[in-house]
């Protein structure tokens, strides 16, 4: 695998990482993309959003799913499938001790309330070397594995008809599952997770990270909260919403950004993103953003495998989840096969999702040392 390219650490760039705003958005869709089927007023919408991005260098906008009210229908299906472990494999935990007779790992985990300890204890790099080390050689990659199987009990919910209260209740249950899987895992690497507050919205709203568009989902590092638009399902591929864990995998992706935030990965990558933005180097700015987003896809796959037995995930479910990830790839959204975007091509998004699902060791999610072709 090739190492990422960084600017000279001695000249002309300073050794000290400059102060950057803490308000960072990391979203589900893509940023700054031309729409596949734009409405008549999309030019005005994109102009306003692009102007906002240019005026706030630290802001990672999340406008990829803003541009079309119709469900996406990709012309090509992803070719990488999620390989399901056998029942005998996932019924025997390999990374932690069983704490009761159910066979599930971490069942004695003490769940915290949403928002507790937010803002405390996040690694912040002070030099470019530290920022690079946190990205490429983070302790999270050092033989840290996800627990299998983890219990996840979710209430039944119809994504399209659920109201805001039902959505929040459901996603709060999901963050309980995410914490049960991720917090003990992060603690092994010297970090800890924060259970994010879930905010449900259905129209453009303001957040500490800026204005959030409709039909999307995002993690905001300023308050360590996740935002989910109730209109997001209208943008998903036809036929996927009937499958299990499709929308939940979106929240799992956003929680992946929360993991990055807690391990210094998010702040380090954003330091480089802001640097390349200031140098008008869009290619490298996009590359760092793709490393972040594809890693969050991989982290989502890690979680899905962890709870796959508990939630009864089937191969048909995995196909629907893979199709959904593929459909919001930079190339699929824009219709341009060689588009250089900031979230990754559809096939690569599926590849990293599958990488996380099929590999327990989190070092396999180290996108920052991956080959360029795997992170385009």
Secondary structure by P-SEA (a helix, b strand, c coil): ccccccccccccccccccccccccccccccccccccccccaaaaaaaaaaaaaaacccccccccccccccccccccccccccccccaaaaacccccccccccccccccbbbbccccccccbbbbbccaaaaaaacccccccccbbbbcbbbbbbcccccccccaaaaaaaaaaaaaaaaaccaaaaaaacbbbbbbbbbbbccccccccccccccbbbbbccccbbbbbcccccccccccccccaaaaaaaaaaaaaaaaaaaaaaaaaaaaaaaaaaacaaaaaaaaaaaaaaaaaaaaaaaaaaccccccccaaaaaaaaaaaaaacccccccccccccccccaaaaaaaaaaaaacccccccccccccccccc
